[in-house]
Amino acid sequence: MNEKVLKEQLDRLQKELSLAGAETDKELLDLRVEMDRLKIETAALRSFLSAVYPSFAEQFPRILAETIQEVDPESD
């Protein structure tokens, strides 16, 4: 191949990589936004449960430990 064709291919690959990187950055930001939303919702639920059920704070560590053993977060 001649040098011009190689340069064009290299330029095209660089553009593809740049676009892929930008898309990955956007997806990472979207995931961070979702994680923040889940953290806020979890904090709100814990606050509510503590207010409605005074023994919640005492029981939560046990419930959490059991749930960790029983639930596979990878399954749907």
Secondary structure, 3 states (H helix, E strand, C coil): CCHHHHHHHHHHHHHHHHHHHHHHHHHHHHHHHHHHHHHHHHHHHHHHHHHHCCCHHHHHHHHHHHHHHHCCCCCC
